[in-house]
């Protein structure tokens, strides 16, 4: 069999496909088993794969369903071996893995996981396991690796929380650099975008870490995640209340946030970004938290003894602890 990377090998298969269509009057199904045995293309070179990918796409345009069997890469949940561009041409990519745990004696058990599912609904792409008894009977089985939705949401939350923490920390540093005049506004904007790109875990990466399809991940994020996020944030706030000695309600935190905004606006008006001033002049605390003196003058309904507790609760609620270390510390 000639290499399917080249036109001669492709033409032999395509001619056979056309012959079957003429004889049966039906759209053929072509199974290529397996990809490595049909071509010596360089697996890690997307350009070397491209002629095969274009050919497979053209077959689809000729109303030929093509099933390509390929080896997976190293690692338990690795995708197809070699260039990741191979699945760019596919509508559906399914990862099949042998499962030993829970397998009945004398049977074969496999986990089916959708790596890509163009055109399918999220509820059609959930991972599952199936078992074969070698007597022609396949049965669906409950996945041994299935996790509760609460567990999945927890993993997603931790990933996004870690991303945001890293982003906020690096944003805070370049904000200071801009205030000090060591970088320009243009460089500051570029660095902001670069930091966001570097620390924002992609949907595909999150799906791989969670162990679900991208479709299932989007279903979780667009469905239950918002309520779960609020629940976890509130739990973490209550757990950390000992750090500032009292439980402060959300209304008080939101009101304190308005004070922080006013303080920031006044400092910017007095010391416009780009003008000559020291960071300490603009932010006497060494951070962007209002000073106690300013709060005494502008937050007359708040007892001064509660300033620090409110500041800590506010920083914890808005996840900016590393920037706001407290008042007059």
Short mmCIF file of the C-alpha atoms (twelve columns), coordinates in Angstrom:
data_MODEL
# 
_entry.id   MODEL 
# 
loop_
_atom_site.group_PDB 
_atom_site.id 
_atom_site.type_symbol 
_atom_site.label_atom_id 
_atom_site.label_alt_id 
_atom_site.label_comp_id 
_atom_site.label_asym_id 
_atom_site.label_seq_id 
_atom_site.Cartn_x 
_atom_site.Cartn_y 
_atom_site.Cartn_z 
_atom_site.pdbx_PDB_model_num 
ATOM 1   C CA . UNK A 1   0.000   0.000   0.000  1 
ATOM 2   C CA . UNK A 2   1.559   3.343   -1.061 1 
ATOM 3   C CA . UNK A 3   2.016   6.073   1.547  1 
ATOM 4   C CA . UNK A 4   -1.209  8.075   1.980  1 
ATOM 5   C CA . UNK A 5   0.873   11.208  2.418  1 
ATOM 6   C CA . UNK A 6   1.349   11.194  -1.348 1 
ATOM 7   C CA . UNK A 7   -1.144  11.564  -4.168 1 
ATOM 8   C CA . UNK A 8   -0.720  8.007   -5.502 1 
ATOM 9   C CA . UNK A 9   -1.696  6.373   -2.201 1 
ATOM 10  C CA . UNK A 10  -4.606  8.767   -1.732 1 
ATOM 11  C CA . UNK A 11  -5.897  8.128   -5.264 1 
ATOM 12  C CA . UNK A 12  -5.957  4.334   -4.824 1 
ATOM 13  C CA . UNK A 13  -8.170  4.659   -1.750 1 
ATOM 14  C CA . UNK A 14  -10.355 7.357   -3.257 1 
ATOM 15  C CA . UNK A 15  -10.925 5.258   -6.412 1 
ATOM 16  C CA . UNK A 16  -12.027 2.329   -4.219 1 
ATOM 17  C CA . UNK A 17  -14.382 4.602   -2.296 1 
ATOM 18  C CA . UNK A 18  -15.963 5.797   -5.564 1 
ATOM 19  C CA . UNK A 19  -16.259 2.186   -6.788 1 
ATOM 20  C CA . UNK A 20  -18.163 1.123   -3.670 1 
ATOM 21  C CA . UNK A 21  -20.463 4.145   -3.944 1 
ATOM 22  C CA . UNK A 22  -21.306 3.260   -7.572 1 
ATOM 23  C CA . UNK A 23  -21.974 -0.401  -6.724 1 
ATOM 24  C CA . UNK A 24  -24.104 0.183   -3.627 1 
ATOM 25  C CA . UNK A 25  -25.573 3.605   -4.239 1 
ATOM 26  C CA . UNK A 26  -24.689 4.480   -0.654 1 
ATOM 27  C CA . UNK A 27  -22.161 6.773   1.019  1 
ATOM 28  C CA . UNK A 28  -19.097 4.697   1.980  1 
ATOM 29  C CA . UNK A 29  -17.466 4.494   5.409  1 
ATOM 30  C CA . UNK A 30  -13.670 4.415   5.209  1 
ATOM 31  C CA . UNK A 31  -11.657 3.003   8.136  1 
ATOM 32  C CA . UNK A 32  -7.917  3.753   8.228  1 
ATOM 33  C CA . UNK A 33  -6.356  1.297   10.698 1 
ATOM 34  C CA . UNK A 34  -3.945  2.487   11.743 1 
ATOM 35  C CA . UNK A 35  -2.514  5.842   10.735 1 
ATOM 36  C CA . UNK A 36  1.120   5.033   11.537 1 
ATOM 37  C CA . UNK A 37  1.075   1.894   9.359  1 
ATOM 38  C CA . UNK A 38  -0.299  3.831   6.372  1 
ATOM 39  C CA . UNK A 39  2.241   6.663   6.296  1 
ATOM 40  C CA . UNK A 40  5.785   7.517   7.341  1 
ATOM 41  C CA . UNK A 41  4.904   11.154  7.978  1 
ATOM 42  C CA . UNK A 42  6.842   12.902  10.750 1 
ATOM 43  C CA . UNK A 43  4.499   12.709  13.722 1 
ATOM 44  C CA . UNK A 44  5.673   15.915  15.408 1 
ATOM 45  C CA . UNK A 45  5.682   17.978  12.212 1 
ATOM 46  C CA . UNK A 46  2.320   19.629  11.486 1 
ATOM 47  C CA . UNK A 47  3.465   20.584  7.969  1 
ATOM 48  C CA . UNK A 48  4.284   16.949  7.177  1 
ATOM 49  C CA . UNK A 49  0.816   15.935  8.402  1 
ATOM 50  C CA . UNK A 50  -0.958  18.623  6.392  1 
ATOM 51  C CA . UNK A 51  -1.263  16.693  3.040  1 
ATOM 52  C CA . UNK A 52  -3.037  13.862  4.871  1 
ATOM 53  C CA . UNK A 53  -5.287  16.279  6.742  1 
ATOM 54  C CA . UNK A 54  -6.304  18.095  3.553  1 
ATOM 55  C CA . UNK A 55  -7.047  14.773  1.850  1 
ATOM 56  C CA . UNK A 56  -9.241  13.598  4.724  1 
ATOM 57  C CA . UNK A 57  -11.105 16.899  4.656  1 
ATOM 58  C CA . UNK A 58  -11.706 16.519  0.914  1 
ATOM 59  C CA . UNK A 59  -13.065 13.001  1.458  1 
ATOM 60  C CA . UNK A 60  -15.587 14.447  3.897  1 
ATOM 61  C CA . UNK A 61  -16.661 16.937  1.226  1 
ATOM 62  C CA . UNK A 62  -17.307 13.928  -1.071 1 
ATOM 63  C CA . UNK A 63  -19.783 12.542  1.487  1 
ATOM 64  C CA . UNK A 64  -17.412 9.854   2.739  1 
ATOM 65  C CA . UNK A 65  -17.320 9.186   6.476  1 
ATOM 66  C CA . UNK A 66  -13.741 8.467   7.530  1 
ATOM 67  C CA . UNK A 67  -12.705 6.787   10.788 1 
ATOM 68  C CA . UNK A 68  -8.999  7.164   11.538 1 
ATOM 69  C CA . UNK A 69  -7.463  4.934   14.203 1 
ATOM 70  C CA . UNK A 70  -4.329  6.401   15.772 1 
ATOM 71  C CA . UNK A 71  -2.055  5.731   18.738 1 
ATOM 72  C CA . UNK A 72  -2.216  8.055   21.738 1 
ATOM 73  C CA . UNK A 73  0.779   9.845   23.215 1 
ATOM 74  C CA . UNK A 74  2.583   9.194   26.467 1 
ATOM 75  C CA . UNK A 75  0.632   9.746   29.660 1 
ATOM 76  C CA . UNK A 76  -2.650  8.348   30.906 1 
ATOM 77  C CA . UNK A 77  -4.815  11.054  29.338 1 
ATOM 78  C CA . UNK A 78  -2.594  12.063  26.421 1 
ATOM 79  C CA . UNK A 79  -4.193  12.877  23.073 1 
ATOM 80  C CA . UNK A 80  -3.098  11.541  19.661 1 
ATOM 81  C CA . UNK A 81  0.626   10.896  19.387 1 
ATOM 82  C CA . UNK A 82  2.645   13.632  17.705 1 
ATOM 83  C CA . UNK A 83  1.356   16.925  16.315 1 
ATOM 84  C CA . UNK A 84  -1.778  18.261  18.011 1 
ATOM 85  C CA . UNK A 85  -2.890  19.616  14.623 1 
ATOM 86  C CA . UNK A 86  -4.084  16.130  13.637 1 
ATOM 87  C CA . UNK A 87  -7.381  16.582  15.441 1 
ATOM 88  C CA . UNK A 88  -7.892  20.042  13.886 1 
ATOM 89  C CA . UNK A 89  -9.295  18.286  10.806 1 
ATOM 90  C CA . UNK A 90  -11.674 16.035  12.726 1 
ATOM 91  C CA . UNK A 91  -15.284 16.617  13.692 1 
ATOM 92  C CA . UNK A 92  -15.072 14.106  16.522 1 
ATOM 93  C CA . UNK A 93  -12.037 12.754  18.363 1 
ATOM 94  C CA . UNK A 94  -12.562 9.880   20.817 1 
ATOM 95  C CA . UNK A 95  -9.993  8.606   23.300 1 
ATOM 96  C CA . UNK A 96  -10.319 4.889   24.114 1 
ATOM 97  C CA . UNK A 97  -8.469  3.497   27.125 1 
ATOM 98  C CA . UNK A 98  -8.299  0.005   28.585 1 
ATOM 99  C CA . UNK A 99  -9.749  -0.270  32.102 1 
ATOM 100 C CA . UNK A 100 -8.887  -3.037  34.562 1 
ATOM 101 C CA . UNK A 101 -10.623 -1.796  37.696 1 
ATOM 102 C CA . UNK A 102 -14.190 -3.118  37.988 1 
ATOM 103 C CA . UNK A 103 -13.821 -5.435  34.979 1 
ATOM 104 C CA . UNK A 104 -15.748 -8.684  35.225 1 
ATOM 105 C CA . UNK A 105 -13.733 -11.884 34.713 1 
ATOM 106 C CA . UNK A 106 -13.508 -12.932 31.064 1 
ATOM 107 C CA . UNK A 107 -14.500 -9.512  29.719 1 
ATOM 108 C CA . UNK A 108 -12.809 -6.500  28.179 1 
ATOM 109 C CA . UNK A 109 -13.570 -3.072  29.594 1 
ATOM 110 C CA . UNK A 110 -12.839 0.329   28.018 1 
ATOM 111 C CA . UNK A 111 -13.298 3.977   28.909 1 
ATOM 112 C CA . UNK A 112 -14.656 6.194   26.148 1 
ATOM 113 C CA . UNK A 113 -13.770 9.877   26.385 1 
ATOM 114 C CA . UNK A 114 -14.561 12.641  23.885 1 
ATOM 115 C CA . UNK A 115 -11.461 14.717  23.182 1 
ATOM 116 C CA . UNK A 116 -13.330 16.784  20.562 1 
ATOM 117 C CA . UNK A 117 -17.010 16.767  19.623 1 
ATOM 118 C CA . UNK A 118 -17.959 19.281  16.959 1 
ATOM 119 C CA . UNK A 119 -21.722 19.425  16.431 1 
ATOM 120 C CA . UNK A 120 -22.621 17.329  19.483 1 
ATOM 121 C CA . UNK A 121 -24.482 18.549  22.568 1 
ATOM 122 C CA . UNK A 122 -22.671 18.510  25.939 1 
ATOM 123 C CA . UNK A 123 -24.970 15.732  27.207 1 
ATOM 124 C CA . UNK A 124 -23.892 13.613  24.230 1 
ATOM 125 C CA . UNK A 125 -20.178 13.835  25.038 1 
ATOM 126 C CA . UNK A 126 -19.967 12.641  28.624 1 
ATOM 127 C CA . UNK A 127 -17.318 9.988   29.296 1 
ATOM 128 C CA . UNK A 128 -18.507 6.443   29.929 1 
ATOM 129 C CA . UNK A 129 -17.245 2.849   30.161 1 
ATOM 130 C CA . UNK A 130 -18.385 -0.203  28.247 1 
ATOM 131 C CA . UNK A 131 -17.693 -3.910  28.664 1 
ATOM 132 C CA . UNK A 132 -17.501 -6.712  26.074 1 
ATOM 133 C CA . UNK A 133 -17.976 -10.402 26.943 1 
ATOM 134 C CA . UNK A 134 -16.439 -11.815 23.712 1 
ATOM 135 C CA . UNK A 135 -19.795 -13.401 22.840 1 
ATOM 136 C CA . UNK A 136 -21.115 -10.454 20.875 1 
ATOM 137 C CA . UNK A 137 -22.565 -8.545  23.839 1 
ATOM 138 C CA . UNK A 138 -21.564 -4.990  24.765 1 
ATOM 139 C CA . UNK A 139 -22.899 -3.384  27.959 1 
ATOM 140 C CA . UNK A 140 -22.635 0.152   29.301 1 
ATOM 141 C CA . UNK A 141 -21.064 0.387   32.734 1 
ATOM 142 C CA . UNK A 142 -20.812 3.129   35.321 1 
ATOM 143 C CA . UNK A 143 -17.425 4.791   35.039 1 
ATOM 144 C CA . UNK A 144 -15.043 3.914   37.848 1 
ATOM 145 C CA . UNK A 145 -13.397 7.320   37.442 1 
ATOM 146 C CA . UNK A 146 -16.591 9.354   37.364 1 
ATOM 147 C CA . UNK A 147 -16.586 12.209  39.837 1 
ATOM 148 C CA . UNK A 148 -19.478 14.057  41.413 1 
ATOM 149 C CA . UNK A 149 -20.368 17.425  39.958 1 
ATOM 150 C CA . UNK A 150 -19.393 19.044  43.254 1 
ATOM 151 C CA . UNK A 151 -15.887 17.570  42.956 1 
ATOM 152 C CA . UNK A 152 -15.529 18.730  39.350 1 
ATOM 153 C CA . UNK A 153 -16.688 22.248  40.227 1 
ATOM 154 C CA . UNK A 154 -14.176 22.309  43.069 1 
ATOM 155 C CA . UNK A 155 -11.290 21.496  40.738 1 
ATOM 156 C CA . UNK A 156 -12.427 24.172  38.262 1 
ATOM 157 C CA . UNK A 157 -12.740 26.717  41.075 1 
ATOM 158 C CA . UNK A 158 -9.238  25.981  42.375 1 
ATOM 159 C CA . UNK A 159 -7.718  26.319  38.902 1 
ATOM 160 C CA . UNK A 160 -9.447  29.640  38.230 1 
ATOM 161 C CA . UNK A 161 -8.673  30.935  41.729 1 
ATOM 162 C CA . UNK A 162 -4.981  30.113  41.296 1 
ATOM 163 C CA . UNK A 163 -4.941  31.804  37.880 1 
ATOM 164 C CA . UNK A 164 -6.554  34.956  39.273 1 
ATOM 165 C CA . UNK A 165 -4.174  35.070  42.239 1 
ATOM 166 C CA . UNK A 166 -1.130  34.930  39.961 1 
ATOM 167 C CA . UNK A 167 -2.581  37.538  37.612 1 
ATOM 168 C CA . UNK A 168 -3.484  39.945  40.425 1 
ATOM 169 C CA . UNK A 169 -0.042  39.630  41.984 1 
ATOM 170 C CA . UNK A 170 1.796   40.436  38.755 1 
ATOM 171 C CA . UNK A 171 -0.691  43.176  37.795 1 
ATOM 172 C CA . UNK A 172 -0.075  44.839  41.161 1 
ATOM 173 C CA . UNK A 173 3.676   44.886  40.524 1 
ATOM 174 C CA . UNK A 174 3.460   46.509  37.098 1 
ATOM 175 C CA . UNK A 175 0.855   48.966  38.458 1 
ATOM 176 C CA . UNK A 176 3.519   50.090  40.910 1 
ATOM 177 C CA . UNK A 177 6.103   50.293  38.137 1 
ATOM 178 C CA . UNK A 178 3.756   52.516  36.152 1 
ATOM 179 C CA . UNK A 179 3.076   54.733  39.158 1 
ATOM 180 C CA . UNK A 180 6.810   55.066  39.792 1 
ATOM 181 C CA . UNK A 181 7.415   55.947  36.146 1 
ATOM 182 C CA . UNK A 182 9.767   53.037  35.480 1 
ATOM 183 C CA . UNK A 183 7.566   51.823  32.584 1 
ATOM 184 C CA . UNK A 184 5.364   53.663  30.075 1 
ATOM 185 C CA . UNK A 185 1.590   53.298  29.739 1 
ATOM 186 C CA . UNK A 186 2.098   51.464  26.428 1 
ATOM 187 C CA . UNK A 187 4.451   48.911  27.976 1 
ATOM 188 C CA . UNK A 188 2.108   48.595  30.977 1 
ATOM 189 C CA . UNK A 189 -0.792  47.669  28.661 1 
ATOM 190 C CA . UNK A 190 1.309   45.103  26.799 1 
ATOM 191 C CA . UNK A 191 2.496   43.541  30.049 1 
ATOM 192 C CA . UNK A 192 -1.104  43.338  31.335 1 
ATOM 193 C CA . UNK A 193 -2.153  41.394  28.252 1 
ATOM 194 C CA . UNK A 194 0.910   39.153  28.385 1 
ATOM 195 C CA . UNK A 195 0.259   38.315  32.047 1 
ATOM 196 C CA . UNK A 196 -3.371  37.468  31.277 1 
ATOM 197 C CA . UNK A 197 -2.309  35.148  28.447 1 
ATOM 198 C CA . UNK A 198 0.387   33.463  30.535 1 
ATOM 199 C CA . UNK A 199 -1.733  32.701  33.582 1 
ATOM 200 C CA . UNK A 200 -5.184  32.074  32.083 1 
ATOM 201 C CA . UNK A 201 -5.576  28.302  31.841 1 
ATOM 202 C CA . UNK A 202 -7.402  27.488  28.587 1 
ATOM 203 C CA . UNK A 203 -10.694 25.590  28.466 1 
ATOM 204 C CA . UNK A 204 -8.907  22.652  26.845 1 
ATOM 205 C CA . UNK A 205 -6.261  22.588  29.595 1 
ATOM 206 C CA . UNK A 206 -8.894  22.812  32.346 1 
ATOM 207 C CA . UNK A 207 -10.919 20.014  30.724 1 
ATOM 208 C CA . UNK A 208 -7.796  17.830  30.634 1 
ATOM 209 C CA . UNK A 209 -7.004  18.524  34.311 1 
ATOM 210 C CA . UNK A 210 -10.604 17.911  35.373 1 
ATOM 211 C CA . UNK A 211 -10.867 14.784  33.237 1 
ATOM 212 C CA . UNK A 212 -13.952 15.732  31.202 1 
ATOM 213 C CA . UNK A 213 -14.659 16.802  27.629 1 
ATOM 214 C CA . UNK A 214 -14.597 20.482  26.704 1 
ATOM 215 C CA . UNK A 215 -18.338 20.237  26.054 1 
ATOM 216 C CA . UNK A 216 -18.962 18.904  29.561 1 
ATOM 217 C CA . UNK A 217 -16.691 21.616  31.019 1 
ATOM 218 C CA . UNK A 218 -18.654 24.368  29.252 1 
ATOM 219 C CA . UNK A 219 -21.880 22.811  30.520 1 
ATOM 220 C CA . UNK A 220 -20.583 23.029  34.097 1 
ATOM 221 C CA . UNK A 221 -19.231 26.575  33.767 1 
ATOM 222 C CA . UNK A 222 -22.386 27.901  32.112 1 
ATOM 223 C CA . UNK A 223 -24.637 25.998  34.509 1 
ATOM 224 C CA . UNK A 224 -23.705 25.349  38.129 1 
ATOM 225 C CA . UNK A 225 -20.370 27.127  38.441 1 
ATOM 226 C CA . UNK A 226 -21.667 30.617  39.263 1 
ATOM 227 C CA . UNK A 227 -23.639 29.363  42.276 1 
ATOM 228 C CA . UNK A 228 -20.736 27.163  43.335 1 
ATOM 229 C CA . UNK A 229 -18.332 30.117  43.060 1 
ATOM 230 C CA . UNK A 230 -20.545 32.239  45.337 1 
ATOM 231 C CA . UNK A 231 -20.862 29.380  47.806 1 
ATOM 232 C CA . UNK A 232 -17.107 28.722  47.964 1 
ATOM 233 C CA . UNK A 233 -16.265 32.421  48.224 1 
ATOM 234 C CA . UNK A 234 -18.674 32.798  51.126 1 
ATOM 235 C CA . UNK A 235 -17.306 29.683  52.844 1 
ATOM 236 C CA . UNK A 236 -13.744 30.966  52.517 1 
ATOM 237 C CA . UNK A 237 -14.787 34.361  53.851 1 
ATOM 238 C CA . UNK A 238 -16.447 32.828  56.917 1 
ATOM 239 C CA . UNK A 239 -13.455 30.540  57.462 1 
ATOM 240 C CA . UNK A 240 -11.030 33.461  57.400 1 
ATOM 241 C CA . UNK A 241 -13.141 35.733  59.640 1 
ATOM 242 C CA . UNK A 242 -10.826 34.997  62.567 1 
ATOM 243 C CA . UNK A 243 -8.121  36.944  60.732 1 
ATOM 244 C CA . UNK A 244 -10.028 40.178  61.322 1 
ATOM 245 C CA . UNK A 245 -11.957 39.236  64.451 1 
ATOM 246 C CA . UNK A 246 -15.582 39.574  63.338 1 
ATOM 247 C CA . UNK A 247 -18.092 38.630  60.664 1 
ATOM 248 C CA . UNK A 248 -18.753 41.595  58.410 1 
ATOM 249 C CA . UNK A 249 -21.801 41.452  56.168 1 
ATOM 250 C CA . UNK A 250 -21.613 41.835  52.395 1 
ATOM 251 C CA . UNK A 251 -23.404 45.215  52.464 1 
ATOM 252 C CA . UNK A 252 -20.661 46.700  54.677 1 
ATOM 253 C CA . UNK A 253 -17.950 45.345  52.373 1 
ATOM 254 C CA . UNK A 254 -19.614 46.820  49.263 1 
ATOM 255 C CA . UNK A 255 -19.926 50.180  51.021 1 
ATOM 256 C CA . UNK A 256 -16.256 50.028  51.985 1 
ATOM 257 C CA . UNK A 257 -15.439 49.268  48.354 1 
ATOM 258 C CA . UNK A 258 -17.043 52.573  47.350 1 
ATOM 259 C CA . UNK A 259 -14.767 54.344  49.833 1 
ATOM 260 C CA . UNK A 260 -11.720 52.654  48.313 1 
ATOM 261 C CA . UNK A 261 -12.829 53.833  44.848 1 
ATOM 262 C CA . UNK A 262 -13.256 57.407  46.107 1 
ATOM 263 C CA . UNK A 263 -9.815  57.330  47.707 1 
ATOM 264 C CA . UNK A 264 -8.242  56.043  44.480 1 
ATOM 265 C CA . UNK A 265 -9.989  58.731  42.408 1 
ATOM 266 C CA . UNK A 266 -8.832  61.502  44.749 1 
ATOM 267 C CA . UNK A 267 -5.231  60.271  44.726 1 
ATOM 268 C CA . UNK A 268 -5.270  60.068  40.942 1 
ATOM 269 C CA . UNK A 269 -6.654  63.598  40.716 1 
ATOM 270 C CA . UNK A 270 -3.972  64.941  43.050 1 
ATOM 271 C CA . UNK A 271 -1.149  62.863  41.555 1 
ATOM 272 C CA . UNK A 272 -2.069  62.112  37.909 1 
ATOM 273 C CA . UNK A 273 -0.350  59.112  36.376 1 
ATOM 274 C CA . UNK A 274 2.631   60.360  34.395 1 
ATOM 275 C CA . UNK A 275 3.274   63.399  36.573 1 
ATOM 276 C CA . UNK A 276 6.227   63.697  38.960 1 
ATOM 277 C CA . UNK A 277 5.660   62.213  42.403 1 
ATOM 278 C CA . UNK A 278 6.922   59.358  44.539 1 
ATOM 279 C CA . UNK A 279 4.854   56.262  45.149 1 
ATOM 280 C CA . UNK A 280 4.922   57.012  48.880 1 
ATOM 281 C CA . UNK A 281 3.486   60.491  48.246 1 
ATOM 282 C CA . UNK A 282 0.553   59.104  46.293 1 
ATOM 283 C CA . UNK A 283 -0.013  56.098  48.547 1 
ATOM 284 C CA . UNK A 284 1.218   56.885  52.085 1 
ATOM 285 C CA . UNK A 285 0.478   53.358  53.360 1 
ATOM 286 C CA . UNK A 286 2.843   51.840  50.811 1 
ATOM 287 C CA . UNK A 287 -0.210  50.206  49.212 1 
ATOM 288 C CA . UNK A 288 -3.455  51.516  47.705 1 
ATOM 289 C CA . UNK A 289 -5.540  51.243  50.864 1 
ATOM 290 C CA . UNK A 290 -7.007  54.515  52.243 1 
ATOM 291 C CA . UNK A 291 -5.191  55.952  55.247 1 
ATOM 292 C CA . UNK A 292 -6.884  55.926  58.641 1 
ATOM 293 C CA . UNK A 293 -6.926  59.748  58.696 1 
ATOM 294 C CA . UNK A 294 -8.776  59.845  55.341 1 
ATOM 295 C CA . UNK A 295 -11.266 57.245  56.562 1 
ATOM 296 C CA . UNK A 296 -11.912 59.221  59.771 1 
ATOM 297 C CA . UNK A 297 -12.838 62.235  57.605 1 
ATOM 298 C CA . UNK A 298 -14.846 60.372  54.950 1 
ATOM 299 C CA . UNK A 299 -16.315 57.311  56.679 1 
ATOM 300 C CA . UNK A 300 -18.009 59.072  59.590 1 
ATOM 301 C CA . UNK A 301 -20.578 56.291  60.062 1 
ATOM 302 C CA . UNK A 302 -17.870 53.677  60.666 1 
ATOM 303 C CA . UNK A 303 -16.242 53.456  64.077 1 
ATOM 304 C CA . UNK A 304 -12.445 53.872  63.650 1 
ATOM 305 C CA . UNK A 305 -11.876 50.685  65.618 1 
ATOM 306 C CA . UNK A 306 -13.524 48.763  62.726 1 
ATOM 307 C CA . UNK A 307 -11.374 50.258  59.930 1 
ATOM 308 C CA . UNK A 308 -8.765  47.511  59.938 1 
ATOM 309 C CA . UNK A 309 -11.296 44.676  60.177 1 
ATOM 310 C CA . UNK A 310 -13.276 46.152  57.275 1 
ATOM 311 C CA . UNK A 311 -10.123 46.579  55.221 1 
ATOM 312 C CA . UNK A 312 -9.091  42.964  55.740 1 
ATOM 313 C CA . UNK A 313 -12.615 41.675  55.038 1 
ATOM 314 C CA . UNK A 314 -12.776 43.818  51.891 1 
ATOM 315 C CA . UNK A 315 -9.396  42.541  50.671 1 
ATOM 316 C CA . UNK A 316 -10.437 38.952  51.321 1 
ATOM 317 C CA . UNK A 317 -13.816 39.379  49.631 1 
ATOM 318 C CA . UNK A 318 -12.337 40.930  46.478 1 
ATOM 319 C CA . UNK A 319 -9.349  38.545  46.440 1 
ATOM 320 C CA . UNK A 320 -6.698  41.270  46.564 1 
ATOM 321 C CA . UNK A 321 -4.987  40.452  49.868 1 
ATOM 322 C CA . UNK A 322 -1.519  40.718  48.370 1 
ATOM 323 C CA . UNK A 323 -2.114  44.344  47.383 1 
ATOM 324 C CA . UNK A 324 -3.941  45.607  50.462 1 
ATOM 325 C CA . UNK A 325 -2.091  44.576  53.569 1 
ATOM 326 C CA . UNK A 326 -4.184  46.571  56.010 1 
ATOM 327 C CA . UNK A 327 -4.473  50.148  57.186 1 
ATOM 328 C CA . UNK A 328 -1.529  52.129  58.545 1 
ATOM 329 C CA . UNK A 329 0.520   48.972  59.096 1 
# 
